[in-house]
Amino acid sequence: MMENPSTPAAPSGPAIMGLLLHAVANLPREPSTDVLLTQAFLQADAEALRSQEFSSGLAACLARLRYPGDEETRAQDAAQWVVLFADPVGGPLLSDPGLTPEQRLANLAFFLLRPELPLDLLAAYGGNLTSAAAHEAQLALQALLPEQVAPIARFPVALVARLPELSAMTQPVDAQALSVLVPHVLRPDQGARFLQSLADEVFGAVLEDSPVSASQRAFAEMAAEGLRALASRLEADTDPRQVAQILVLGGLQHQAFFQNLAPFTEDALAQREQSPGAVSAVDGVARQLSATGVGLIGMALGGPIGMASAGRIFRSVTRAVDGLMAGGRLPLGALAGEVLGIPGLGVAPRALGEVVAALTQLYAVQLSGLGDEAATLLEDLMPLLLRGEVEGLGAAWAALLDNPERVEALRSADAEARAEVLRVLFVGGGMGAFSWDAVTPELMAHSQTLFGHALPAETPPADAAVLLASSAARALAVLANDELLDTLRAGQLSPAEALVEARELGASLFEGGTEPADPALTAAMLGALAPPVSIDDTVEADESP
C-alpha cells in the first residue's frame, strides 16, 4: 500500500517529550515532576535541544520553577532558555556526549542558579563557564555604587605604598580615615590619576602573547573600564567622603582582578589543552572566583565583618546547593526557597551581595543604636566594634562575659541598654563575625542571668554551641523583621507567639539557622533582645532625627 502524502508525519520522540514537558510546566512542583524534568534533560541530545517542541517545553518548565508567580517574567525567562539551548556554544555545554551526566547537570545548574543567563559571555570566553564566573564576579563588584561603600571598608594593604600619603597612617586604612586626607593631603585629581594607573596596570598584565590572550584581554578590558569609570567620577567629585569611597572601591576592584587572574588563566589554559572540539564542565575553580568577588563585595559593604559575613553566606549557599544536587539531581529546591529560605537565590555574586548588604545594614543599625549606657557597658569592645573588626572579636566578647563586674553591670542595667548590648553580640555571632564556640562557656554560665533561661548544665559544650547558635538565629529572624519586631515590642505578641508568626523565615540567613533549636531558650533570647517598650517610647524613637 502506498503512503498517502497528505498524512502528517508521526511526531518525533523529542516532540512528544516536549509536549509532556509543556504539560508538566502547568503542574504544581512535586518530587515526581523534579525527577521527570531531570531525566528528560539527561536523555536529551543535541538534536533534541534543537527541536522546537522539546526546547520550548524544557524552557517552560525551568522558567515556571524560577518565576512561579510572575507570568511576564516567566515568559522572558523561557525565551532566554530557548536562546541558550540553540546557542552554538551554549547548547553543547548541556548536550555534548563527551560529558558525564554529572557534568551536564553541573553546567545546567550554573545557568539555573543565575537570574540572568550570561549568554553574551559564552562566545567571548569560548564556552568556558569558569571564565564567565570570573567576569561575572568582577562585574558585580563594579556594579556597587561608591555611596554604598561603608566607612569601615578597608583600602587594600598591597596598594598603600602606591599612595605615599597613606603610608604614614595607622594601618589598615579604611574609608573614614582616608577621607580625612581629602583634599589638603590627597587631592581628588591625584586620586583620579592613581585609579587611571591601576586601570593601565590591569590591562598591562595581559599584553604578553598567550594561547588564551583573547579571554584574558576580554577580562582585563572589563576590569579596566570599571576603574576608569571611577577615575572619571573623581574628576568632578570633591566631597572628601565620596572621594575616599571611590578610592576604596577602586582598590577592591583592582584586588579582585589580580586575585582572580591566575586561576582564570590556569583554567583557560587547561581547557585549551583538551582535544579540539571537546566541551568541559564547570568545576570548583568557578566557585573560587565567585567567592573572591562576593568576599570583596562584603568588604566594600561592611568592612571586615561584611567580608566575614559574605564568606559565611557563600559557603552556606554552596553547601546547600551541593546537598540539593546529591544523587544526580538538579538544584530545583534552590528556586523554591530551600537555600537560606530565599526563593530563587542562587550563587550569582550580585544576588548574594544583596543578602550581604541586608545583613551588614542590620549590624550597622545595632551599632548606631547603642546608647551611652550600653557603650559604657561594652567599654574595651567599642574600638573593635566601631572598626568592624573580626580578629580577636570572639575573645573580646568572651573576656567581657567572663568579667563578674561586667556581667553584674549588664544584669542590673536598664532592660533596653542590656538589649542593645545583646543585639550587637547576637547579630555579630549570627553573621559569622566570631564563632559561637568562642563565647559558649561564658553564655552557658550566665544564660539565666542574661536571658532568664539556661540549657541543662550537663549539655556537652559542642551541643551547647550548636543550640546557642540555632536558637539565636531564630531570634534574629524576628529582630530582622521590622513589622513583627514592632508588634512584639508593643506587647501585642509574646516572644513565643512572635516566633510562631515568623515561621523561622530568615533564620537560615544566620549561623546555625538550619540546625534544630531549643524553643524555650529561643523565646528567652528573643525576650532579652526585644524587651517591651511603651507607646510613648516608640513614638519618640520614630520622631528622633
N, C-alpha and C positions, 0 to 999 in steps of 0.2 A: 504494500500500500504506500502510495506517495504521500509525503508530509504536506499538509496544507500550508502554503507560505503565509497565510494570514493568521495562523495560530501563534500566539505570543510565546516567546521562549520562557521556559521554566526559570524562576528566579534562582540565582546562584546561592551557594552557601553563605557567603558574606552578606548578600542582600537579605536572606532570611534572618540571619543573626541580627542585622541592623534593624529589621522590623521589631524583633524581640526586644532589643535594647531601647528602642523608642517607647515601647510599652512599659519597660522597667523604669524608665525615666519619670513616668507618671505615678509610680507606686511609692508608698512610704518606704523609707530605708529599713531593711531587715538584714539579719546575718545572711539569709539566703540570697538576697539581691547583691550584697557585697561579694559573695563567692561567685555568683554568675558574672558580675562585671569583671572581676579579676581573671576568671578563666576565659572569658570572651577576649579579653586583651591578650592574654598569653597565647591563645590559639591563633591569633591574627598574624598573618604575614604581611609583607609589603603590598601584595595585591589586594588584600582585604582593606588595608588602610587607604588605598586609592579608590576603593569602592565608595561611591557617594552615600549609599544606604548605610553601610557599616560605619563609616567615619562620622556621619551625622548622628547616628544612633549612639555611638560611644561618646561623642561630644555632648549630646543631650544629657546623658547620664552623669558625666563629670560636672557639667555646668549646674545641673539640678542639685547635686551634692554640695557644690561650692556656694550656690546662691539660692537656697530653697524658697525664700520668701520674696524675691525681687525678680519679677518676670523680665523687666527690661534689661537689667544687668546680666541675667541668666542668658538671654539671647545673645548679648555681646560676647559673653564668655564662651558660649558654644561656637560662635563664629571664629574666635581665635584658636580654639582647639582644632577646628577643621583646617585652618591655615597651617597649623603645626603638623598635622598628620600628612598634609600634601607637600610640605616643605622638602626640597631635595636634600637638605642637611638634617632637619629635624626628624623627618619620617624614619630614616634608617636608625636613629638613636633608639627608636621604640620597636623596630621590627627586624633588625638585622639578624639573620640566622646564626651569626658567629657569637652573639651574645647569649649568655645563660639566662634562664627565667629570672633569677635574682637580679642580674644586671639590668634587664629590661624593666623590671619593677622599680629599681632604684632610679633609673633615668626618668620614668614616668612620674615617680614621686617628686623628683627635682622640680618638675613643672607644676605638679599638683599642689605643692606647698608654697606657691608664689601667686599672689593675687593677679599680677600681670605676667603673662608668659614672655620671657625675654627673647622674642622672635628676632628682633633686629640684631641680637648678638650672635646668633647661630652662624651666619655667614662670616661675620667679622673674625670669629675665632675658630672657624673650620669645624664647628660642632663640638668643640671642647667645652664641656659644661663646667669644668674646674676654672678655666679662664673666664667664662661668663660669670661665675660666682665672685671672682676677684673684682671684675669690673663693677658688678652689682654692689659689692661691699664699699668700694671706693665712691661710687655714685651716691650711696645712701649717706655717707659722711659729708659729701659735698652738698647734699640737699638740706643740711641743717642751716638755719639762719644764724648769723653771728649773735643776734639778740637772744638766742636760746642757750648760748654758752654761759655756764654757771660761773660766778665769781671765784669758786674754788677749783675750776678746771685748770689743770696744770700745763704749762708750756713744756714741750719735750726737753728733757735734760740734755740730750745729744745736740740740741741746737743752741743751747745757752751761749756757748763760746762764739757762735756766729754773730751774736749781738753783744758786743762788749759792755753795753750799758746794763746788761742783766747779770754779768759775771760777779759784780760786787754785791749783789743782793743775797739775802738769805735764801738758800736753796731748799726745796724746789720752789720755783716761781709760779704763782698762779695768776689768773686774770686780774684779780683785785689788786695784787701787789704790782703787777705790770702797769696798771692804769695810773699809778702814782707817778710814773716816769713821764707820762704824756701831758703836755707837749714839750716841756722845758728840757728834759734829758733825752727823750726819744720823740722825735717829730714824726707826724703821720707820713710825710714823704720818705723818711728813712725806712719806715715800716713797709711802704709800698715797694721800695727798691729791694728790700730784703725778700719779700714774697716773690717778686719777679725773679730774683736769683734762685729761689727754691724751685720755681717752675722750670727755669733753664737747667737746673741740676737734674730734675726728673727726666726731662727729655734727653739730656746728655747721657743718661745712664743706659740708653738703649740704642745709641748711634752705631755701635760696632756691629759688623755683619754677623748674622746668626741664622741658623736654619729656621728660627721662629721669630725673625725680626718683625714680620708684619703684625703678629699678635702682640709682641712687646710694644711696638710703636702705637698700636691702637690703644693699649692700656695706658701708656705714658701720655699720649695726646689728651686723653680724657682727664687724667690727673693734673696735668699742667694747666689745662683750661680752667679747672676749679681754682687753682692758686692764682692765676692771672685775674680771674673774676674778683677774688678778694682784694688783690692789689689795686684794681681799679676803684674799688669802694674806698680805699684809704686815700685816694687822690681827692676825694670830696668830703670825707668824714673827719671831723676834728674832735669829736667828743671823746675824752680820754677812755671812758668805759667801752665805747664801741671800738675804738682802735685796739684796745687790749683784747677784746673778744675776737676780733678779726685775726689778730696775730696768733692767738692760741689756736683758733680753728685751722688756720693755715699750717701751723706747726704739726697739728694732729693729722691733717691730710697728707702732708709730706711723710710723716712717720708711717702711716698706713700703707702708702705706696711702696716704700722701701722695705717694710716688714714683709709685704706680700710678694715683692718682685722675684725673690729667689725661688720660693716654692712654685710660683706661677710659671717661671721659666723652666724649672726642672720637670714639671708635669707636662708642659707643652713639648719639650724635647722627647720625653718618654713616649708620648702619644705618636710623635712623628716617626719614631724608630719602629713602630709596628708596620706590618706588611701593608702595602698600598691598598687603599680602599677599606681597611679594617676600621671598625667602629668601636670606640672604647666606652666604658661606662663611668659615670661619675663615682668618685670614691671619697675617702676621708680627707684628702687634701682640700677639696672644695669646702668642707666644714671648717678646716683650719683657717682658710682665707676669710670665710664669713665671720668666724669667731673674732678674728682680728678687727674687722670693721665694726662689729657690734660692741666690742670692748672699748674701742676708741670713741664710739658714739656715746657710750656710758660716761667716759671721762669728760667729754665735752658737756654733757647734760648735768652731771653731778659730781665731778671730780673723782677722787679715788673711790668713794663709796658708790658712786654711779657706775664706775668700771667694775667693781666687785659685784654689784647687782646685775650688771649686763652679763658677766661671765656666768653667774648662777642661773640666770634666765635661759641663756643659750644652752647650758648643759642640761637643764631640766627639759627643755623642748626637744633636744635631740635624743635624750634618753627616752622620752615618751614616744617619739616617732619610731625609734628602734623597736620599742615594745609593740607598737601597733603593726609593724611590718614583720614581726617574728612569725615564722611558719609560712613564708611566701605570700604575704598579704600586702595589699595597698594600704597606706595610712589614711583610710577614709574617715576614721574616727577623729582625726585632727580637724576635719572640716565640720564636724558636728559638735565641737567643743570639748573633745577628750584630751586636748593638750592645754594645760593651765586653765581650763574652763572657759576659754575664749573661742567661740566658733570661728572657723576659718583661719586661725592663727597658724602660720607655717614657720619657715626658717628664713624668710627674706629679711635681711638686716633692717630695712626701713620699717617693716611691721614690728619687729622685735624692739626697735628703737622707740616706738610709740609706747610700748609697755614699760620700758626702762624710764622714759620721760615721766609717766604717771607715778611710778614708784619713787623716783628722786624728788618729784614735787611733793609727795606725801611726807617724805622725810624732811624736806625743807620747811614744810608747814609746821611740823612738830618743833623744829629748832626755833623758828621765828616766833612760835607761841610760848616760848619759855618766859615766865615772869621772873621778877627779881628773886623771889624766894626759891624758885626751882633752880635758877642759875647758881644761887648760893649753895644749895644742896649738892650740886654737881661739882663744885669747886674745881679741882685739878683736871677734871674731864673736859671743861669748856674749851680750852685751846685745841684739843684733838677734835672735838665735835665741830667747832667752827671752821676748821680746815678740811672737814670731810675726811679725816684720816681714818685708815683702817688698820694700819700696822700698829700693834700694841693696844688696839681699842678693847678687845676682849679682856685682856689682862687688866686694863684700867677699870673696866666695869667690875671685874671680879674683886679688885682691890677695894673699890668703893663699897661693894656689898659685903665685904669681909671686915669692914671697919665698924665696930659696935656703935661708935658715936654717930657715924653717918646713917646707919640703919635706924638708930633711935630718933635721929632728926627727921628721917623720912616718915617714921611711924607717927610722930607727933605733929607733923606738918599739916597744913590745910589740905583737905582731900584733893582739891584742884591742883595745888602745887605738886603733890605726890604723883598725881595722874600725869602731869606734864613730864616729870622725870621718867616715869614708867613708859610713857608713849615713845619717848626718844629711844629708850632701851629696847623696847619690843620691835619698833619699826626697823631699827638698825639690825637687830638679830634676824628679823624676818626677811630683810633684803640681802642678808649674807655678808654684812659688814664685819661680822665676827661669828665664830662657831658657838652654838648653844652649849657645846661641851665645856667651853671656857668659863661659863657662868653657872653651870648646873649645880655644883656643890653649894654655892652661895645662895642660889634661888631655892634650892631644896631646904636649906637651913632656915630661910626667912619667908617662905611662902605663906605661912599662917599669918605672919606679921604684915606682909605687904598685900596679900590678896584675900585673907580670911579663909583660906583653904590650902591644904597641903596633901601631896601624894603620900602614901604609906612610907614610913621611914625605911622599910626593908626593900623598897623598889631599887633594883640594880642601877648603878649610875648610867649605864648605856641606855637602859629603858627609860630612865627619868629624863635624859636629854631629848629622846625622841618624843616623849609625851609633852614635855615643856614646849618644844618647837611646834608640834602639831596643834596643841591647844592654843598657843599664841597665834598661829596662822589663822585660825578660825575667828579669834577675837579681832585680829587685824582686818579681816574681811569686812567686819561690821564697821570698824573705825574708818575704813576707806569709802564707805557708803554714806555720803553726807546726809541724805534724807533719812535713812534708817538710824544713823547716829543721833540726829536731832530728836527723833521720836523717842529714842531710848533715854536721852539725857533730860527730856522734858517729863519723864516719868510715865509716859504712856505705854511703855513696854518694859518688862523686866529683862535683865541680861539673857536669861534662858529663852524668853519669848523672842527676843531680837535675833538670837542665834537660829531659832527655828525659822523665823522670817527670812533670814539670809540664805538658808538652804545651802550653806557652805560655798556659795558662789564667790569666787575670787580667792578662796583660801589657798588654792594651789599656786597662786602667784607668789606665795611666801614660802620660805624654807620650812620643810616639814608638812606642808599643807596637803600632801597626798597620803599621809600616814594617818591611822586612826588616832583620835584624840580622847582625852579624859573629859567627859561632859561637865562634871562638877568643877574641875579646875578651869575649864574654858569659861564657864559662866562667871566664876570668881575673878578671873583675869579681866574679863570684859567689864565687870562692875568696878574694878580698880582703875581701869583705863578711862572709863567714861562715867564718872560719878554724876548724880543728878545735879542739874542747875535750875535755878528759878527762872521764871519767865522774864523778870527784870534783868537778870544776868545775860540771858540770851539776846534781849533787845539791845542792851548796852554793847555786847560784843559785835552785833550786826552793824551798829551805828558807828563803831570806832573806825578811825581812818586807816 
